[in-house]
Amino acid sequence: MTSSFNSSDSNRNTFQAVTQVMQAIVTVLDNATASTGNALVSTLQPFLEPATATVGSVVGPLANLPFMKFATVLPGMRWLMAAIGQVNVEEVRSQVDELRHQYPLETKRALAQRVMAETAVKAAGVGLATNFIPPVALALALVDIGAIAALQANMIYRIATIYGYSPTDHDRRGEVLAIWLLSSTTGGMLKSGLSVAELIPGLGAILGVASNATLLYSVGYFACRYYETKRSAPTEIVV
């Protein structure tokens, strides 16, 4: 029993240490490129916001249909529900409240960077787990995609909540889907390009870790730019 507790504490300490390193990297990269990214995304906001709002208003009711809820239990369908923003809203609120309680003096951007770092580390863990044994790496592709999609959705919702946007608004679903489509296109190309290399013992795990962490960071970065520029030209009431 004692050994089990020690192992659990050791794993927790390792996760926290790795997250702190990722936090430092994310902070430097994000702050260094935020102004340029915001300038670029702000030019797209007049087109993005109406599109995501429209998609969200359509996807919201569809996500609550019995068939869609049934789809969540089917193998390989987790990615679909995550892509349309099917997340645990109460969990999102609780996570953001806890973060604000832990770091009451930090800015919205700093809190969002913590979410990005934590999610990137979790994504790296998924990449390690699904590529640890090369022969089954391809067989676990759907597991990898589903887990990453779920992490993406949760991260986007948390970042939106940090910036003051309600996690229950249908707009979030449209935003998650838009960002997911963007990332899945580039991420899918990256994954397909690495598929053969991921079968190589040792190298596969490294590539899985790097590609998943990079993908999640890019999604978080785009989400931060979106919500920061959305606040500068608001069309939705901030809560």
Legacy VTK file of the C-alpha trace (Angstrom):
# vtk DataFile Version 3.0
C-alpha trace
ASCII
DATASET POLYDATA
POINTS 239 float
0.000 0.000 0.000
2.796 2.403 0.964
4.618 1.575 -2.262
1.481 2.418 -4.241
1.166 5.798 -2.515
4.845 6.570 -3.111
4.481 5.684 -6.783
1.417 7.914 -7.085
3.209 10.833 -5.415
6.224 10.310 -7.649
4.074 10.346 -10.800
2.273 13.478 -9.616
5.562 15.244 -8.876
6.939 14.269 -12.276
3.810 15.556 -14.026
4.019 18.843 -12.127
7.710 19.256 -12.928
7.193 18.579 -16.644
4.202 20.915 -16.680
6.284 23.702 -15.122
8.899 23.306 -17.845
6.201 23.358 -20.515
4.650 26.383 -18.794
7.903 28.316 -19.147
8.201 27.372 -22.831
4.566 28.256 -23.581
4.843 31.604 -21.778
7.916 32.666 -23.736
6.526 31.559 -27.116
3.048 32.911 -26.501
4.104 36.339 -25.239
6.679 36.734 -27.996
4.189 36.140 -30.804
0.858 37.251 -29.275
0.801 40.735 -30.781
1.463 39.473 -34.306
-1.058 36.662 -33.886
-3.706 39.001 -32.519
-3.220 41.393 -35.428
-3.698 38.555 -37.900
-6.717 36.978 -36.197
-8.403 40.363 -35.654
-8.596 40.812 -39.427
-10.438 37.472 -39.638
-12.815 38.108 -36.735
-15.556 39.776 -38.855
-15.745 36.534 -40.862
-15.015 33.996 -38.116
-17.511 35.128 -35.478
-20.664 35.012 -37.635
-19.582 31.650 -39.052
-18.890 30.047 -35.672
-22.126 31.479 -34.225
-24.135 30.014 -37.095
-22.438 26.626 -36.846
-22.914 26.614 -33.086
-26.644 27.327 -33.370
-26.998 24.360 -35.717
-24.667 21.929 -33.945
-26.011 22.655 -30.441
-29.464 21.067 -30.938
-27.978 18.230 -33.001
-25.586 17.302 -30.209
-28.532 16.722 -27.883
-30.309 14.275 -30.186
-30.617 10.713 -28.779
-28.698 9.314 -31.759
-25.739 11.616 -31.117
-25.705 10.744 -27.436
-25.751 7.049 -28.375
-22.784 7.669 -30.681
-20.605 8.610 -27.723
-20.481 4.988 -26.566
-19.473 3.609 -29.960
-15.789 2.758 -30.466
-13.936 5.446 -32.372
-16.727 8.030 -32.086
-15.335 9.966 -29.150
-13.581 12.334 -31.540
-16.885 13.282 -33.183
-18.540 14.364 -29.939
-15.423 16.226 -28.854
-15.263 17.963 -32.235
-18.735 19.422 -31.719
-17.925 20.615 -28.227
-19.560 17.909 -26.126
-17.735 18.556 -22.859
-18.554 18.462 -19.161
-19.421 22.130 -18.605
-19.509 21.865 -14.814
-16.051 20.302 -14.860
-14.780 23.130 -17.061
-16.150 25.750 -14.669
-14.695 23.930 -11.669
-11.264 23.699 -13.295
-11.241 27.402 -14.175
-12.449 28.401 -10.691
-9.684 26.323 -9.130
-7.097 27.907 -11.411
-8.280 31.407 -10.525
-8.174 30.498 -6.828
-4.604 29.195 -7.118
-3.347 32.183 -9.121
-5.597 35.142 -8.192
-3.139 37.811 -9.392
-2.459 36.369 -12.837
-3.851 37.848 -16.044
-6.275 36.022 -18.308
-3.457 35.321 -20.744
-1.249 33.852 -18.016
-4.058 31.581 -16.819
-4.741 30.477 -20.391
-1.049 29.707 -20.825
-1.238 27.404 -17.812
-4.138 25.558 -19.427
-2.183 25.260 -22.681
0.898 23.904 -20.904
-1.044 21.369 -18.844
-2.992 20.150 -21.879
0.126 19.885 -24.029
1.768 17.680 -21.383
-1.326 15.443 -21.233
-1.320 15.226 -25.035
2.334 14.221 -24.953
1.376 11.433 -22.556
-1.257 10.206 -25.005
1.331 10.243 -27.783
3.709 8.219 -25.635
1.059 5.679 -24.653
-0.284 5.104 -28.162
3.164 4.844 -29.765
5.037 3.007 -27.028
4.673 -0.362 -28.769
5.382 0.292 -32.481
3.423 -2.651 -33.991
0.170 -1.424 -32.434
0.750 2.293 -33.064
-1.463 2.365 -36.137
-4.126 0.248 -34.458
-4.347 2.832 -31.687
-4.742 5.748 -34.113
-8.437 6.203 -33.314
-7.694 6.129 -29.588
-5.095 8.830 -30.124
-7.412 10.992 -32.248
-10.304 10.640 -29.803
-8.199 11.474 -26.757
-6.583 14.466 -28.433
-9.938 15.778 -29.690
-11.350 15.553 -26.156
-8.338 17.404 -24.744
-8.702 20.079 -27.437
-12.381 20.643 -26.705
-11.840 20.882 -22.955
-8.915 23.275 -23.441
-10.855 25.584 -25.780
-13.792 25.686 -23.378
-11.517 26.484 -20.447
-9.737 29.250 -22.357
-13.093 30.717 -23.421
-14.282 30.649 -19.805
-11.080 32.310 -18.611
-11.676 35.145 -21.074
-15.221 35.556 -19.783
-17.319 33.641 -22.301
-20.015 31.246 -21.105
-19.234 27.540 -21.632
-22.958 26.890 -22.127
-23.314 29.242 -25.114
-23.775 27.444 -28.455
-21.078 29.690 -29.955
-18.499 27.576 -28.127
-19.510 24.519 -30.136
-18.996 26.401 -33.381
-15.619 27.659 -32.194
-14.485 24.193 -31.105
-15.544 22.695 -34.430
-13.840 25.428 -36.457
-10.590 25.148 -34.508
-10.798 21.342 -34.539
-11.225 21.267 -38.322
-8.272 23.594 -38.740
-6.048 21.582 -36.425
-7.221 18.182 -37.677
-6.277 19.141 -41.209
-2.746 20.140 -40.303
-2.500 17.571 -37.517
-3.829 14.820 -39.765
-1.235 15.662 -42.384
1.443 15.618 -39.704
0.238 12.304 -38.300
-0.057 10.665 -41.712
3.403 11.844 -42.595
4.806 10.315 -39.414
2.823 7.064 -39.502
5.643 4.948 -40.929
8.283 6.589 -38.753
6.152 5.936 -35.668
6.601 2.198 -36.249
10.324 2.510 -35.554
11.097 1.405 -31.967
11.935 4.371 -29.740
11.510 6.952 -32.489
7.760 6.359 -32.684
7.219 7.304 -29.051
9.331 10.447 -29.407
7.453 11.548 -32.529
4.095 10.780 -30.919
4.949 12.903 -27.890
6.273 15.816 -29.961
3.473 15.888 -32.543
0.656 15.706 -29.984
2.166 18.368 -27.724
2.824 20.673 -30.681
-0.693 20.184 -32.024
-2.311 21.020 -28.681
-0.105 24.074 -28.221
-1.049 25.411 -31.667
-4.761 24.900 -30.950
-4.434 26.687 -27.602
-2.464 29.508 -29.193
-5.131 30.072 -31.839
-7.887 29.919 -29.200
-6.140 32.593 -27.112
-5.745 34.850 -30.125
-9.392 34.317 -31.037
-10.760 35.212 -27.604
-8.381 38.124 -27.072
-9.388 39.735 -30.362
-13.032 38.820 -29.781
-12.897 40.909 -26.613
-11.456 43.866 -28.521
-14.425 43.927 -30.911
-17.152 42.165 -28.916
-20.379 40.906 -30.445
-21.174 38.706 -27.432
-21.729 39.734 -23.822
-18.807 38.788 -21.586
-19.736 37.136 -18.286
LINES 1 240
239 0 1 2 3 4 5 6 7 8 9 10 11 12 13 14 15 16 17 18 19 20 21 22 23 24 25 26 27 28 29 30 31 32 33 34 35 36 37 38 39 40 41 42 43 44 45 46 47 48 49 50 51 52 53 54 55 56 57 58 59 60 61 62 63 64 65 66 67 68 69 70 71 72 73 74 75 76 77 78 79 80 81 82 83 84 85 86 87 88 89 90 91 92 93 94 95 96 97 98 99 100 101 102 103 104 105 106 107 108 109 110 111 112 113 114 115 116 117 118 119 120 121 122 123 124 125 126 127 128 129 130 131 132 133 134 135 136 137 138 139 140 141 142 143 144 145 146 147 148 149 150 151 152 153 154 155 156 157 158 159 160 161 162 163 164 165 166 167 168 169 170 171 172 173 174 175 176 177 178 179 180 181 182 183 184 185 186 187 188 189 190 191 192 193 194 195 196 197 198 199 200 201 202 203 204 205 206 207 208 209 210 211 212 213 214 215 216 217 218 219 220 221 222 223 224 225 226 227 228 229 230 231 232 233 234 235 236 237 238
